[in-house]
Amino acid sequence: MSTKNIVKKSVAAAALCAALCGTAVAFPATASAAPAAAAAEAKGGPTASVGASLNVNVDVLGIANKIEASIKTAQNREGFVKGLMESAYYAAGGQYNVMVHNLQQPYEENLNGVKTFATTTYDGVTYGIWVFEDGEFTNQGDGGWINWAAKGYIERPNNGGLMIFTRH
């Protein structure tokens, strides 16, 4: 068994233990455009890059690596947020609801059965990523794809900031 597989299994076991004990645990994993920027600079190309990182607090489903992969490929903020939403939803097998929200915007959440919670930063903006069974989420700040995205069984009364999620 490779060291990489041992680490993955250890991380998954620690996340499961933390979830069962009701304790938050953080697993920093970073993704950055720095290697690509260095390669571009060496070739005389552009050096602008956007940095991103992922911190996983709970990952009962073991999907953090798939979410991290979406971070590495986003080229714009709207695409980044949508990519997080889609990656989390499909990594969880389409079995749970997903909410991605800019944590610098005010919100209220009452989510039940949280299976995964992680934070990620894109170009200085920190997002929360929740994978959960049901509940309510209210965005009290600016809307738009650059600030929030959700997927699953959702009711959005009056197309406003409130989203009501039901179980799959």
C-alpha positions, 0 to 999 in steps of 0.5 A, a space after each residue: 500500500 502506498 504512502 498516499 493511500 495510507 494518508 488518504 485512509 487516515 484522513 478519511 478515518 479521522 474525518 469519520 471519527 470527528 463527525 461521529 464525535 461531533 468535533 471539527 477537524 481541519 485537513 489543510 490541502 492547498 491548490 495553487 496556480 503557482 507552478 503553472 505561473 512559474 512554467 509560463 514565466 520560464 517560457 516568457 508567457 504571462 505570470 498572472 495567477 489566482 491562488 486557491 486553497 481548501 481546508 476540510 473540516 468534516 468529510 464523512 463521504 471522503 470527497 475532499 480530493 474531488 472538490 480540491 481537483 475543481 479548485 485547480 481548474 477554475 479560471 474565473 470566480 463564477 466558474 470556480 463557484 459553479 465548479 465547486 457546486 458540481 464537483 461536490 454534488 457529483 462526488 457525493 453521488 448526487 445523494 445529498 444537497 450542496 451549498 457553496 457560499 461566500 463567507 464574507 457575505 452575511 447568511 443564516 443556515 439551519 442545515 441537517 445531516 451535514 456530511 461534509 463541510 470545507 472552506 476554500 479561498 479563491 483570489 482572497 474570497 473564502 467560500 464555505 461548502 456544505 454537503 447535507 441532507 436537508 434544511 434552510 439557507 438564507 443568503 442575506 448578502 449579494 446574490 449571483 454565481 460569484 457569491 453562492 450556488 446550490 444543487 439538490 432538491 431546492 425550493 426558492 420562494 419568491 426567487 429570493 435569498 431563502 433556499 429550502 432543501 429536502 432530502 433526496 
